[in-house]
Amino acid sequence: MALTGIIEKTGTGFSGYFKEVDGVASVGDSLAEMKENLLEAIQLKLGTEDVGEIDYVIDLEQFFEYYKVINKSAFADYIGMNRSLFRQYASGLTKLSDKKLQDITTGLQRLAKDFGDVVLVK
């Protein structure tokens, strides 16, 4: 059974819960801490360490609020999207189509892969 972990940015960190399982939620000061705590909570609920695949989801606005280090205009260029329109999407000012959301998600995954392939030298 694949689980969907819903992530929400809070004033002090993050909270999360599972879409498919009632009564399992957690918080954390960082995204990594919240995911670790949420995993522990579902393991306790299910009585096993093997909980299967977890897909974590967060909305676009909250994602870019947390990852301020990602320049929205430069990222829009990276994925071939209009800068102004992308900033409107990332700020929640303009509604995203499913296609645009998939394009942005694919772009983020490509960027993560690009970073994962890099080795810095001096």
ZADOKE-596590 format. One record per residue: residue number from 1; residue in one letter; x, z, y of N, C-alpha, C in turn. Coordinates in steps of 0.2 Angstrom, whole numbers, plus 2048, in hexadecimal, padded with zeros to 3 digits. Atoms other than C-alpha are relative to their C-alpha. Layout:
N
nr,rest,n.x,n.z,n.y,ca.x,ca.z,ca.y,c.x,c.z,c.y
NUM,a,X,Z,Y,X,Z,Y,X,Z,Y
...
//
This chain:
122
nr,rest,n.x,n.z,n.y,ca.x,ca.z,ca.y,c.x,c.z,c.y
1,m,804,800,7FA,800,800,800,804,800,806
2,a,7FD,800,7F9,807,7FB,811,7FD,804,805
3,l,803,7FC,7FB,805,807,81F,801,7FE,807
4,t,7FF,802,7F9,803,804,831,801,806,804
5,g,7FF,7FA,7FC,80B,811,83C,7FF,7FE,808
6,i,802,802,7F9,803,810,84E,805,805,804
7,i,7FC,7FC,7FC,810,816,85B,7FD,800,807
8,e,802,7FF,7F9,80B,81C,86C,805,804,804
9,k,7FC,7FC,7FB,816,821,87B,7FC,805,803
10,t,803,7FA,7FD,812,832,882,804,802,806
11,g,7FC,7FE,7FA,818,83B,892,807,803,7FE
12,t,7FA,7FD,803,825,844,887,804,7FD,7FB
13,g,7FD,803,805,829,838,87A,7FC,7FB,7FC
14,f,804,804,804,81F,830,86C,7FC,804,7FB
15,s,805,7FE,805,810,833,861,7FF,7FA,7FB
16,g,802,805,805,80B,82A,851,7FC,802,7FB
17,y,805,7FE,805,7FE,829,844,800,7FA,7FB
18,f,801,805,804,7FA,81E,835,7F9,7FD,800
19,k,807,803,7FF,7EB,812,837,7FC,801,7F9
20,e,803,800,806,7E7,813,824,7FF,807,7FD
21,v,800,7F9,803,7E9,826,821,7FD,805,806
22,d,803,7FB,7FB,7DE,833,82B,805,806,7FF
23,g,7FD,7FA,800,7E7,843,830,807,800,7FF
24,v,7F8,800,800,7F9,83E,830,802,7FD,807
25,a,7FD,801,7F9,801,83E,841,806,804,801
26,s,7FA,7FC,7FE,811,843,849,802,7FE,807
27,v,7FD,801,7FA,81B,844,859,807,800,800
28,g,7F9,800,7FF,82D,842,85F,802,7FF,807
29,d,7FD,802,7F9,838,842,86E,802,7F9,801
30,s,7FD,807,800,83F,831,869,7FC,7FC,7FB
31,l,803,804,805,838,823,85F,802,801,7F9
32,a,7FD,7FF,807,844,826,851,7FD,807,7FD
33,e,802,7FA,803,83F,838,850,7F9,800,7FE
34,m,807,801,802,82C,834,850,7FF,7FD,7FA
35,k,801,803,807,82E,828,842,803,804,7FA
36,e,7FE,7FC,805,838,834,838,7FB,805,7FE
37,n,805,7FA,801,82B,842,83B,7FA,7FD,7FD
38,l,806,803,802,81D,836,837,801,7FE,7F8
39,l,7FE,802,807,826,830,827,7FF,807,7FB
40,e,800,7FA,804,828,842,821,7F8,803,800
41,a,807,7FE,801,815,846,825,7FC,7FC,7FB
42,i,804,804,805,80F,837,81B,803,802,7F9
43,q,7FD,7FE,807,81B,83C,80C,7FD,807,7FE
44,l,804,7FA,802,813,84E,80D,7F9,7FF,7FE
45,k,807,802,802,802,847,80D,7FF,7FD,7F9
46,l,801,804,806,804,83B,7FF,804,803,7FA
47,g,7FC,7FC,805,810,847,7F5,805,7FC,7FD
48,t,7FB,804,803,81D,83A,7F2,805,7FE,806
49,e,7FB,803,7FB,82D,834,7FB,7FF,7F8,801
50,d,801,807,800,828,822,7F7,7F9,7FE,802
51,v,806,802,7FD,81B,81D,803,7FF,7F9,801
52,g,801,808,800,81E,80A,802,802,7FE,807
53,e,7FE,803,7FA,820,7FF,811,7FC,803,806
54,i,803,7FE,7FA,81C,805,823,802,7FB,805
55,d,7FF,804,7FA,819,7F9,831,7FE,804,806
56,y,801,7FC,7FA,81B,802,842,7FE,7FB,805
57,v,803,805,7FB,811,7FA,850,800,804,807
58,i,800,7FD,7F9,812,7FE,863,7FE,7FA,805
59,d,803,805,7FC,809,7F5,871,806,7FE,805
60,l,7FB,803,7FC,814,7E9,87C,802,804,806
61,e,7FF,7FC,7FA,812,7F4,88C,804,806,7FE
62,q,7FC,7FA,802,818,804,883,807,7FE,7FE
63,f,7FA,802,802,826,7FB,87B,805,7FF,806
64,f,7FB,802,7FB,82E,7F4,88B,800,806,805
65,e,7FF,7FA,7FC,82A,805,894,806,804,7FC
66,y,7FB,7FC,804,835,80E,886,807,7FC,801
67,y,7FA,804,800,842,800,885,802,7FD,807
68,k,7FE,803,7F9,846,7FE,898,806,7FD,800
69,v,7FA,804,800,857,7F8,894,7FF,7F9,7FE
70,i,802,808,801,84F,7E7,88F,7FD,7FE,806
71,n,802,803,7F9,84E,7DD,89F,7FA,7FB,7FE
72,k,805,804,802,83D,7D5,89E,800,7F9,802
73,s,7FF,807,7FE,841,7C6,8A8,805,7FC,7FB
74,a,7FB,803,805,851,7C2,89D,7FD,7FF,7F9
75,f,803,801,807,847,7C5,88D,7FB,7FA,800
76,a,804,806,800,83A,7B9,893,803,7F9,800
77,d,7FC,806,800,847,7AC,896,803,7FF,7F8
78,y,7FE,800,807,84E,7B0,884,7FB,7FD,7FC
79,i,806,803,805,83D,7AC,87C,7FD,7FA,803
80,g,803,806,7FD,839,79E,888,7F9,801,803
81,m,806,7FE,7FD,82B,7A6,891,801,801,807
82,n,800,7FF,7F9,826,7A6,8A3,802,807,802
83,r,7FE,7F9,7FE,82F,7B5,8AB,7FA,804,803
84,s,805,7FC,7FC,820,7BA,8B7,7FA,802,7FB
85,l,805,7FF,805,813,7B8,8A9,802,805,7FB
86,f,7FD,7FB,804,81E,7C2,89D,7FF,807,803
87,r,801,7F9,7FD,81F,7D1,8A9,7F9,802,801
88,q,807,7FE,800,80C,7D0,8AB,7FE,803,7F9
89,y,802,7FE,807,80A,7D1,898,803,807,7FF
90,a,7FD,7FA,801,817,7DF,897,7FE,806,804
91,s,802,7FB,7FB,80F,7E9,8A5,7F8,801,7FE
92,g,807,7FF,802,7FD,7E7,89D,7FC,7FD,805
93,l,804,803,7FB,7F7,7DD,8AC,7FC,7FA,7FE
94,t,803,806,803,7F3,7CD,8A2,7FF,801,7F9
95,k,801,7FF,807,7EB,7CD,891,804,7FB,7FC
96,l,7FC,804,804,7F6,7C6,883,7FB,7FD,7FB
97,s,804,804,806,7EF,7B9,876,804,802,7FA
98,d,7FC,7FF,806,7F4,7BC,864,806,7FC,7FF
99,k,7FB,805,800,7FF,7AD,865,806,802,804
100,k,7FB,7FD,7FC,809,7B4,874,803,806,7FD
101,l,7FE,7FA,803,80A,7C5,86C,805,7FE,7FA
102,q,7FC,802,806,811,7BD,85C,807,7FD,803
103,d,7FA,803,7FD,81E,7B2,867,804,806,802
104,i,7FC,7FB,7FE,824,7C2,86F,803,804,7FA
105,t,7FE,7FC,805,825,7CC,85F,806,7FC,7FC
106,t,7FB,805,803,82F,7BD,857,806,800,804
107,g,7FB,800,7FC,83A,7BD,866,804,807,800
108,l,7FD,7F9,801,83E,7D0,864,803,800,7FA
109,q,7FD,800,807,841,7CE,852,807,7FC,800
110,r,7FA,804,7FF,84D,7C0,856,806,803,803
111,l,7FB,7FC,7FC,856,7CA,863,803,806,7FC
112,a,7FD,7FB,804,858,7D8,857,805,7FE,7FA
113,k,7FC,803,805,85F,7CD,84A,807,7FD,803
114,d,7FA,802,7FD,86B,7C5,856,805,806,802
115,f,7FC,7FA,7FF,871,7D7,85B,803,802,7F9
116,g,7FD,7FE,807,873,7DB,848,806,7FC,7FE
117,d,7FA,804,802,87F,7CD,846,806,800,804
118,v,7FA,800,7FB,88B,7D2,854,804,806,7FE
119,v,7FB,7FB,801,89B,7DB,851,804,7FF,807
120,l,7FC,800,7FA,8A4,7E0,861,807,801,7FF
121,v,7F9,7FF,801,8B7,7DF,863,803,802,807
122,k,7FD,7FF,7F9,8C3,7E5,870,806,7FB,801
//
